[in-house]
């Protein structure tokens, strides 16, 4: 299986990473606002300072509010 970053919500993207990266850097590179998404790494939510490794399973989920 090829490690990927999957973005799910009104924007859907799948990208591969080839080195360890901080979540905040990934979000910035993807053009995503950290306040609008929850990042799940290997099944657990993580904060923006978490380091993502190329072997990790990462899903970035858009947060919706009913207002």
Secondary structure, 3 states (H helix, E strand, C coil): CCCCEEEECCCCEEECCCCCEEHHHHHHHHCCCHHHEEEEECCEEECCCCEECCCCCEEEEECCCCC
